[in-house]
Amino acid sequence: MASAFVDKARISVHAGQGGDGAVAFHREKYVAAGGPDGGDGGKGGSVVFVVDDNMSTLMDFRYKRKYVAGNGANGQGKRCCGKDGETLYIKVPRGTVVRDTATGAIMHDMSTGENWTAAKGGRGGWGNMHFATPTRQVPRFAKPGLPGESHDITLELKLLADVGLVGFPNVGKSTLLSVLSKAHPKIADYHFTTLFPNLGVVYVDEGQSFVMADIPGIIEGASEGAGLGHDFLRHVDRCRLLVHLVDAAGSEGRDPVADLEAINEELRRYDPALADRPQIIVANKCDLIGEDREDLERLRARARELGCEFFEISAAAHRGTGELVKACARLLSTLPPVASFEADYVPPEPEIDSSGELNIQHFDDLWVVEGPWLQRLVATVNFSDYESRMYFDRVLREAGVFQRMEELGVKDGDTVSMYDLMFEYKD
């Protein structure tokens, strides 16, 4: 059914929260003062995108929009760490481009087949076994787990095809695809018979083949939303070679050369790079041409002016299709592989309202600092990146955290604990 093809979807993904660390003490017969043995919380599950070559649309995302990974389990006594949350794997068709919904920036291109982590699970909290020292033998505190990442994501399917069939409706694109491959698109004598792109594998010789896509619904104004072309022009993006079909017989009273120019203009308006894409111009329905071949010769002359190879065929009668296939294979052998899109998404600097309360506790030479906004800050900062660490330090200073600790008596060399982050305080 036509409604089964979905090539754009918006979803939200949420990684799991890390489990809390445990406060526990070793209790065993004949073992006095066993000490703290609270285990760490488990890591929250991540959300991972996986390519599934058996999928051809984003139909699965039409009704389910929210995807949540499992939370990590809390730590337990006897130094038992909590179980990690279950990773959520989301299957998408090859060629799906993942974008940030808010900015439209590309986060990842699922065309290589490699798994990609869209949201990382939160880190598990430390149990009290980590906080035992010779002077602090009975730590009665542990750390909560950190929340996982979340994103609002737009999935956009851009078909992976070597050759794209373009042209006005009813010029014979579906017929040609059915003749050259084992695809079975719907074929009928009316406009917009094809309501979604069809793919077919064209076998040239033993061990040699290419993928051809029928791109439907491109008419004048398609780049501005007319017809179906606005929805499906994105599938031309990756095609290495365009086969431009024209009704050379003018069976609907149209001018073949004007049709050629109109479609090329729509491609150019959608993406100027498409104007430079290698193209073969194919005059179809040549079996319907009478003695007047003026339009056909004009089309041939225009193809020569554009520097494009020109073929006369009749897809319905299987005339000239073999030569077209060989020409496509020859050109494809000289062209670079199917393009993939580079990620340009830059994670925004987290917006942290540091006006909330903080709880500062002092245990000998250890200072434990906790609070909701600090938890969010620690969870979003990449401490392996220098700029992120400087941002973290700046937020703490502007919030007056260090000033409050100095007023409470923190000394040079004391240990400061902020969730799963520990560092030595320096004046």
Stockholm file with secondary structure:
# STOCKHOLM 1.0

chainA/1-427         MASAFVDKARISVHAGQGGDGAVAFHREKYVAAGGPDGGDGGKGGSVVFVVDDNMSTLMDFRYKRKYVAGNGANGQGKRCCGKDGETLYIKVPRGTVVRDTATGAIMHDMSTGENWTAAKGGRGGWGNMHFATPTRQVPRFAKPGLPGESHDITLELKLLADVGLVGFPNVGKSTLLSVLSKAHPKIADYHFTTLFPNLGVVYVDEGQSFVMADIPGIIEGASEGAGLGHDFLRHVDRCRLLVHLVDAAGSEGRDPVADLEAINEELRRYDPALADRPQIIVANKCDLIGEDREDLERLRARARELGCEFFEISAAAHRGTGELVKACARLLSTLPPVASFEADYVPPEPEIDSSGELNIQHFDDLWVVEGPWLQRLVATVNFSDYESRMYFDRVLREAGVFQRMEELGVKDGDTVSMYDLMFEYKD
#=GR chainA/1-427 SS CGGGCCCEEEEEEECCCCCCCCCCBCCBTTBCSCCBCCCCCCCCCCEEEEECTTCCSSGGGTTCCEEECCCCCCCBTTTBCCCCCCCEEEEECTTEEEEETTTCCEEEEETSCCCEEEECCCCCCCCGGGGCBTTBCCCCCCCCCCCCCEEEEEEEECCCCSEEEECSTTSSHHHHHHHHSSCCCCCCSSTTCCCSCEEEEEEEETTEEEEEEECCCCCTTGGGTCTTHHHHGGGGTTCSEEEEEEETTCTTSCCHHHHHHHHHHHHHHHCGGGGGSCEEEEEECGGGCCSCCHHHHHHHHHHHHHTCEEEECBTTTTBSHHHHHHHHHHHHTTSCCCCCCCCCCCCCCCCCCTTSCCEEEEETTEEEEECHHHHHHHHHCCTTSHHHHHHHHHHHHHTTHHHHHHHHTCCTTCEEEETTEEEECCC
#=GC SS_cons         CGGGCCCEEEEEEECCCCCCCCCCBCCBTTBCSCCBCCCCCCCCCCEEEEECTTCCSSGGGTTCCEEECCCCCCCBTTTBCCCCCCCEEEEECTTEEEEETTTCCEEEEETSCCCEEEECCCCCCCCGGGGCBTTBCCCCCCCCCCCCCEEEEEEEECCCCSEEEECSTTSSHHHHHHHHSSCCCCCCSSTTCCCSCEEEEEEEETTEEEEEEECCCCCTTGGGTCTTHHHHGGGGTTCSEEEEEEETTCTTSCCHHHHHHHHHHHHHHHCGGGGGSCEEEEEECGGGCCSCCHHHHHHHHHHHHHTCEEEECBTTTTBSHHHHHHHHHHHHTTSCCCCCCCCCCCCCCCCCCTTSCCEEEEETTEEEEECHHHHHHHHHCCTTSHHHHHHHHHHHHHTTHHHHHHHHTCCTTCEEEETTEEEECCC
//
